[in-house]
């Protein structure tokens, strides 16, 4: 019997699971996928997150709980701040210190309210108050990792040369470990507001809340075994489950215009920057479109609200600009996918089984791009070198070498058999059944 069908009739015994997250759609959809799977098994699921996602969550039939702050910058007056977050080497500092920390006590109060009567709390890495809420309330807690870069392993070193000696590989680990120690030293001051709140709540300060303290007794790696494997310095309680893929209830997210375009010619190259980087695209769409045309390919530009302006000005034949389409619906039609390397976009591109060119911006994206190259399913290009000529050169190799298509098809097949949604909930159910109560 199909694993998913088997679990659709299982009984969650009326237990309630709270899933807390913060960020872009790529930080929301994995938890909506898990919430759907939990509901299929008879559990009640609540998602605690930004107000801007309330309609999306409730339309999907999932209970919403407010968890402030209210989200990433979205309005025109906030784009400058968003640009700093995306472009600066201090982007993570901006998010933690200027976006999250000012709402620390509000977030704590919101999450305390969200877990009332619940049986388990599952959290995103940017739910900074998770450990405090779990310790204060005694609720069983599971933390999650969406991309392996968050775990910052000293052992997860990209191989520079296949001929490296054992000594050279060991020295590479030592060098990376030193860099990670320096990074941690620079971040220690960021923990101060959390430590102060911890003291006010009368909680014991056992771990740095931004480092060891962010990891629950069970940690789920919500990514594929093909994308990363467990490293010696990861938290030992980490289990990799596979990507959880969210699917909307509607049959297709393709507009009639897009459907007509896709069926009117050969597979296009799809250009997308997800739901956040799309607000600061730079020359991504313009130069990408030129490269695709020179290569003789059609192009789909997924560019948010700017698509309406571009369509009004007129586009060359073989090019369509759209606001948005679910990646799961559009990617299967692509010849190749050019994107920013966000984890959600990368996962959907891998599942669709088409080669990709990754133009990383910041955060986990450079690491994701490196893994895509290591896997042999795509290529990467520095965004500061992104011009029609360089994109054209990369796409020529990507589409001209059949090994990329072969390898990504193999990865796609494996990912589909992983059934990340089901496996993650399997692990949660086992944890709930076997966990020993706190003394």
Phi and psi in degrees as a GROMACS rama.xvg file:
@    title "Ramachandran Plot"
@    xaxis  label "Phi"
@    yaxis  label "Psi"
@TYPE xy
-58.6344  135.743  UNK-2
-57.948  -41.2231  UNK-3
-66.4455  -42.4208  UNK-4
-64.3592  -37.0298  UNK-5
-60.8388  -40.3309  UNK-6
-82.7932  -16.0898  UNK-7
-63.6097  -21.1134  UNK-8
-103.801  0.449697  UNK-9
-73.6481  162.358  UNK-10
-114.301  121.532  UNK-11
-82.2272  7.08725  UNK-12
55.8776  28.9692  UNK-13
72.1841  10.3435  UNK-14
-71.0109  150.337  UNK-15
-114.462  129.072  UNK-16
-113.623  129.986  UNK-17
-103.565  127.734  UNK-18
-114.224  117.351  UNK-19
-110.215  132.22  UNK-20
-149.329  166.01  UNK-21
-152.645  141.324  UNK-22
135.156  -143.694  UNK-23
-88.6239  -174.927  UNK-24
-61.302  -30.1372  UNK-25
-66.3729  -19.3881  UNK-26
-95.8945  -9.60012  UNK-27
-98.6988  -47.5237  UNK-28
-58.7046  -38.5362  UNK-29
-58.9906  -34.6622  UNK-30
-78.9318  -30.1013  UNK-31
-66.8308  -36.8679  UNK-32
-62.9735  -43.6294  UNK-33
-67.669  -37.7875  UNK-34
-61.954  -41.7785  UNK-35
-60.9273  -44.7671  UNK-36
-65.1093  -39.2454  UNK-37
-62.411  -42.8429  UNK-38
-63.9585  -37.1229  UNK-39
-60.103  -26.6858  UNK-40
-99.397  9.57921  UNK-41
93.6299  7.89159  UNK-42
-87.8248  158.339  UNK-43
-94.855  134.266  UNK-44
-122.722  132.511  UNK-45
-119.5  137.626  UNK-46
-110.589  120.835  UNK-47
-100.872  117.15  UNK-48
-163.566  -165.863  UNK-49
-65.6518  148.712  UNK-50
-58.8822  -31.734  UNK-51
-63.7586  -16.9049  UNK-52
-102.174  5.85826  UNK-53
-58.4867  -47.4714  UNK-54
-63.9173  -42.194  UNK-55
-59.2003  -43.5377  UNK-56
-70.9589  -47.5377  UNK-57
-68.669  -33.2061  UNK-58
-63.0438  -30.4979  UNK-59
-80.9519  0.831216  UNK-60
80.8518  25.0461  UNK-61
-114.02  140.108  UNK-62
-70.1093  136.743  UNK-63
-107.693  138.6  UNK-64
-127.47  136.585  UNK-65
-72.5606  132.414  UNK-66
-136.974  105.213  UNK-67
-83.9326  156.511  UNK-68
-72.3922  172.992  UNK-69
-82.4719  3.97043  UNK-70
130.49  178.42  UNK-71
-72.1292  155.555  UNK-72
-56.3445  135.986  UNK-73
-131.839  -24.5517  UNK-74
-85.228  156.606  UNK-75
-52.8669  -39.327  UNK-76
-69.9003  -12.7777  UNK-77
-102.656  -1.48174  UNK-78
-65.2281  -31.8892  UNK-79
-61.9072  -42.3194  UNK-80
-65.3634  -40.1557  UNK-81
-63.3299  -38.311  UNK-82
-61.8889  -40.271  UNK-83
-63.9231  -40.1892  UNK-84
-65.317  -36.4907  UNK-85
-83.9233  -33.2625  UNK-86
-99.992  -29.5716  UNK-87
-81.0397  148.662  UNK-88
-66.5625  -12.8614  UNK-89
-99.3905  20.3456  UNK-90
-56.6082  -44.936  UNK-91
-65.6135  -34.4866  UNK-92
-62.5097  -42.0678  UNK-93
-60.7598  -45.6516  UNK-94
-63.3682  -49.2565  UNK-95
-71.1719  -49.8817  UNK-96
-82.5512  -30.7694  UNK-97
-108.12  -18.1003  UNK-98
-107.981  -39.8081  UNK-99
-98.5731  -46.9983  UNK-100
-59.6993  -37.7668  UNK-101
-61.5825  -20.2546  UNK-102
-104.996  16.6891  UNK-103
-56.2311  -50.5007  UNK-104
-69.7197  -36.0299  UNK-105
-63.9481  -43.2504  UNK-106
-62.3046  -41.8536  UNK-107
-61.167  -46.4194  UNK-108
-62.7428  -43.0489  UNK-109
-61.2295  -44.047  UNK-110
-72.6641  -33.601  UNK-111
-58.9041  -43.5084  UNK-112
-64.958  -39.7641  UNK-113
-66.0832  -32.1091  UNK-114
-90.5633  2.01415  UNK-115
-58.6195  124.488  UNK-116
77.0823  3.85132  UNK-117
-89.2949  161.852  UNK-118
-107.208  -14.4422  UNK-119
-158.83  142.943  UNK-120
-116.326  126.667  UNK-121
-120.499  129.938  UNK-122
-130.658  150.801  UNK-123
-77.8007  152.819  UNK-124
-58.0737  -26.5048  UNK-125
-89.9365  9.43643  UNK-126
-82.8494  81.3104  UNK-127
-63.5811  -26.9547  UNK-128
-91.4619  6.90941  UNK-129
-56.6922  -49.787  UNK-130
-64.7223  -33.9422  UNK-131
-67.7885  -44.6409  UNK-132
-64.5223  -42.9168  UNK-133
-63.3932  -42.0639  UNK-134
-71.3652  -38.5845  UNK-135
-69.2518  -40.1288  UNK-136
-94.1839  -21.2382  UNK-137
79.1368  8.51384  UNK-138
-69.7797  137.183  UNK-139
-56.2594  137.113  UNK-140
-130.113  134.093  UNK-141
-126.453  126.908  UNK-142
-100.429  159.226  UNK-143
-129.884  156.893  UNK-144
-126.333  123.238  UNK-145
-86.7093  -29.9725  UNK-146
-138.501  141.324  UNK-147
-64.2052  -20.0243  UNK-148
-61.3606  -26.5981  UNK-149
-60.825  -28.9922  UNK-150
-81.5926  -11.8772  UNK-151
45.0317  59.4196  UNK-152
-78.6529  138.17  UNK-153
-75.7986  -16.0756  UNK-154
-92.5108  -18.1674  UNK-155
-84.49  67.2127  UNK-156
-99.1676  125.42  UNK-157
-60.0655  130.184  UNK-158
-68.9455  117.051  UNK-159
-79.5044  -36.3811  UNK-160
-139.807  134.685  UNK-161
-69.9718  -16.6465  UNK-162
-93.5601  9.01536  UNK-163
-59.1277  137.118  UNK-164
-76.1841  167.942  UNK-165
-59.8073  -37.9811  UNK-166
-63.7235  -45.2595  UNK-167
-62.7578  -39.0294  UNK-168
-66.033  -40.0401  UNK-169
-63.6566  -40.7927  UNK-170
-65.876  -33.0122  UNK-171
-65.1741  -38.845  UNK-172
-64.6045  -43.7395  UNK-173
-60.9531  -43.6967  UNK-174
-63.6632  -42.4377  UNK-175
-68.333  -37.3207  UNK-176
-62.2039  -38.5311  UNK-177
-64.8768  -40.9811  UNK-178
-64.4516  -39.8162  UNK-179
-66.5811  -37.5489  UNK-180
-64.1423  -40.5723  UNK-181
-64.4827  -42.5353  UNK-182
-60.6079  -44.2177  UNK-183
-64.0966  -40.8908  UNK-184
-59.5461  -41.6012  UNK-185
-68.7412  -24.7404  UNK-186
-91.1186  -8.56546  UNK-187
-59.1471  -35.9871  UNK-188
-66.0584  -25.0079  UNK-189
-64.3524  -25.8506  UNK-190
-76.5317  -12.1786  UNK-191
-54.3684  -47.8538  UNK-192
-61.5712  -37.1332  UNK-193
-66.0535  -41.7814  UNK-194
-65.6723  -35.4632  UNK-195
-65.7482  -44.7648  UNK-196
-63.6075  -39.6536  UNK-197
-57.3309  -43.4213  UNK-198
-67.5851  -41.1036  UNK-199
-61.1704  -33.4772  UNK-200
-82.6736  -3.90357  UNK-201
74.4088  28.773  UNK-202
-100.17  146.356  UNK-203
-74.4322  131.515  UNK-204
-87.9391  83.7563  UNK-205
-87.2905  -34.72  UNK-206
-136.067  156.337  UNK-207
-64.055  121.296  UNK-208
-65.2117  -18.6117  UNK-209
-93.5535  -5.18818  UNK-210
-122.361  -104.74  UNK-211
-57.7929  -32.87  UNK-212
-68.0669  -13.7708  UNK-213
-82.6458  -10.1508  UNK-214
-99.5229  124.057  UNK-215
-78.969  175.187  UNK-216
-59.1696  -22.3099  UNK-217
-129.977  130.276  UNK-218
-120.115  124.331  UNK-219
-100.757  123.449  UNK-220
-88.5806  104.67  UNK-221
-87.5853  58.6054  UNK-222
-148.672  169.658  UNK-223
-80.5129  150.58  UNK-224
-61.2291  -25.3075  UNK-225
-72.6857  -21.0783  UNK-226
-90.1512  -34.6102  UNK-227
-160.753  148.815  UNK-228
-116.085  159.768  UNK-229
-63.0715  134.476  UNK-230
-106.232  157.314  UNK-231
-59.8499  -28.2813  UNK-232
-101.196  12.7037  UNK-233
-74.9084  156.92  UNK-234
-54.0363  129.582  UNK-235
-63.4193  -18.0309  UNK-236
-86.8307  12.3992  UNK-237
-80.4643  133.878  UNK-238
-127.161  126.987  UNK-239
-84.7296  129.323  UNK-240
-112.569  -18.0817  UNK-241
102.524  162.535  UNK-242
-69.7133  131.467  UNK-243
-88.4922  121.183  UNK-244
-104.226  123.601  UNK-245
-87.9781  134.797  UNK-246
-125.903  127.377  UNK-247
-71.2822  159.584  UNK-248
-71.6002  -26.8911  UNK-249
-69.3929  156.358  UNK-250
-68.4679  -39.7605  UNK-251
-150.198  141.406  UNK-252
-98.5444  12.5621  UNK-253
-89.1331  125.484  UNK-254
-68.3591  159.255  UNK-255
-57.0074  -38.1481  UNK-256
-64.5634  -41.5173  UNK-257
-69.917  -39.8919  UNK-258
-60.0244  -43.5266  UNK-259
-62.5853  -42.1701  UNK-260
-62.8872  -46.1978  UNK-261
-64.3875  -34.8559  UNK-262
-88.7677  -1.55042  UNK-263
-94.5324  2.11289  UNK-264
-171.901  -172.768  UNK-265
-69.0927  165.117  UNK-266
-56.0626  134.59  UNK-267
-91.6704  169.656  UNK-268
-89.5008  128.932  UNK-269
-100.144  128.588  UNK-270
-111.633  124.1  UNK-271
-147.276  147.606  UNK-272
-121.113  25.3942  UNK-273
68.0026  -151.746  UNK-274
-105.816  -6.0773  UNK-275
-117.886  -53.7912  UNK-276
-60.5123  -22.5867  UNK-277
-62.6207  -20.0934  UNK-278
-77.4343  -16.9194  UNK-279
-132.258  66.9339  UNK-280
-78.7742  -20.4445  UNK-281
59.8408  -132.309  UNK-282
-98.026  16.631  UNK-283
-56.272  -50.026  UNK-284
-77.6437  -41.7488  UNK-285
-61.5366  -53.1073  UNK-286
-69.8422  -33.5955  UNK-287
-64.2189  -43.2442  UNK-288
-60.5103  -43.1822  UNK-289
-62.512  -43.5565  UNK-290
-62.0872  -44.3947  UNK-291
-61.3639  -43.5762  UNK-292
-64.1066  -42.3145  UNK-293
-64.5442  -29.2545  UNK-294
-83.6851  -8.38133  UNK-295
86.3359  21.1891  UNK-296
-110.104  149.83  UNK-297
-76.0983  165.392  UNK-298
-141.538  141.027  UNK-299
-113.621  122.655  UNK-300
-106.347  107.379  UNK-301
-93.6296  98.5143  UNK-302
-130.254  22.4295  UNK-303
69.2154  -152.407  UNK-304
-63.0123  -24.6132  UNK-305
-63.4048  -18.2429  UNK-306
-61.1373  -36.0928  UNK-307
-64.9976  -39.6698  UNK-308
-66.7633  -42.2821  UNK-309
-66.8941  -40.7486  UNK-310
-63.1715  -35.0137  UNK-311
-65.9681  -31.6956  UNK-312
-79.1418  -22.2141  UNK-313
99.7099  137.037  UNK-314
-120.43  153.289  UNK-315
-66.7354  160.07  UNK-316
-57.6566  143.55  UNK-317
84.5664  9.77441  UNK-318
-131.723  134.806  UNK-319
-132.335  137.425  UNK-320
-108.228  130.729  UNK-321
-129.194  156.017  UNK-322
-68.7197  -59.3247  UNK-323
-162.131  148.136  UNK-324
-148.075  137.541  UNK-325
-52.8996  132.81  UNK-326
-57.4025  -35.2998  UNK-327
-63.4914  -25.7397  UNK-328
-88.2237  -36.8577  UNK-329
-91.1134  -35.7814  UNK-330
-61.0442  -36.0397  UNK-331
-60.2448  -19.5836  UNK-332
-89.3917  -3.67347  UNK-333
-83.7951  150.067  UNK-334
-81.9105  -37.3052  UNK-335
-157.891  161.819  UNK-336
-125.95  125.915  UNK-337
-108.947  121.784  UNK-338
-152.195  178.939  UNK-339
-88.1857  -10.0473  UNK-340
91.0633  13.2786  UNK-341
-59.3316  148.981  UNK-342
-62.9859  -41.4773  UNK-343
-63.294  -44.1342  UNK-344
-65.64  -42.5484  UNK-345
-61.9725  -43.5923  UNK-346
-62.2986  -44.5138  UNK-347
-66.2481  -36.6047  UNK-348
-66.4495  -40.1068  UNK-349
-63.5837  -42.9955  UNK-350
-66.5956  -35.2735  UNK-351
-69.5426  -24.3027  UNK-352
81.4235  34.4704  UNK-353
-125.982  142.974  UNK-354
-63.7267  156.193  UNK-355
-136.915  152.923  UNK-356
-115.173  120.461  UNK-357
-105.308  128.327  UNK-358
-114.863  84.8366  UNK-359
-70.6896  143.093  UNK-360
-97.4018  -69.2487  UNK-361
-159.313  -175.172  UNK-362
60.4128  -126.666  UNK-363
-80.4476  -6.06995  UNK-364
-64.6339  -43.4719  UNK-365
-60.4672  -39.2969  UNK-366
-66.5055  -42.1089  UNK-367
-60.421  -41.0172  UNK-368
-63.0892  -42.3525  UNK-369
-60.3582  -41.0553  UNK-370
-67.6371  -38.1004  UNK-371
-59.1755  -43.0976  UNK-372
-66.5802  -44.5961  UNK-373
-60.3861  -35.4483  UNK-374
-73.0947  -16.5389  UNK-375
79.4773  20.6536  UNK-376
-106.654  -0.349213  UNK-377
-173.888  -176.125  UNK-378
-130.58  169.882  UNK-379
-137.459  153.992  UNK-380
-142.345  130.341  UNK-381
-58.6386  132.664  UNK-382
-65.7083  -23.6095  UNK-383
-76.6641  -11.5148  UNK-384
-104.565  8.71394  UNK-385
-76.1552  104.186  UNK-386
-139.118  162.904  UNK-387
-53.1878  -40.4094  UNK-388
-66.7406  -41.9204  UNK-389
-72.7792  -37.7071  UNK-390
-64.3625  -41.6611  UNK-391
-59.4262  -44.3074  UNK-392
-63.2846  -41.8082  UNK-393
-68.3162  -42.3317  UNK-394
-67.1376  -32.5144  UNK-395
-59.6625  -45.4894  UNK-396
-67.7919  -45.8181  UNK-397
-60.346  -42.9735  UNK-398
-90.3318  -16.1697  UNK-399
-92.2467  -20.6309  UNK-400
-98.9504  111.491  UNK-401
-66.7242  -13.2799  UNK-402
-64.9279  -30.9937  UNK-403
-65.4303  -46.7606  UNK-404
-64.0791  -39.1105  UNK-405
-64.2496  -46.9334  UNK-406
-67.3374  -42.865  UNK-407
-68.2302  -29.254  UNK-408
-66.1389  -38.4422  UNK-409
-64.5273  -44.1512  UNK-410
-64.6308  -41.8691  UNK-411
-58.396  -44.4567  UNK-412
-62.3468  -41.8314  UNK-413
-65.6159  -44.6181  UNK-414
-61.5444  -39.1961  UNK-415
-66.2579  -30.8099  UNK-416
-80.29  -19.0197  UNK-417
-63.8893  -36.2172  UNK-418
50.4221  63.598  UNK-419
-57.24  -38.0355  UNK-420
-57.7133  -49.4354  UNK-421
-66.8939  -44.2726  UNK-422
-64.6095  -40.7101  UNK-423
-60.599  -43.5399  UNK-424
-72.2278  -32.3625  UNK-425
-55.4365  -46.4456  UNK-426
-65.2893  -40.6842  UNK-427
-62.3084  -43.0366  UNK-428
-63.1369  -43.1536  UNK-429
-62.5401  -40.7494  UNK-430
-63.0912  -44.1495  UNK-431
-63.3608  -36.7984  UNK-432
-76.7487  -33.6552  UNK-433
-104.623  -9.80737  UNK-434
-63.7424  136.545  UNK-435
-86.601  131.382  UNK-436
-58.9975  147.919  UNK-437
-65.1862  142.618  UNK-438
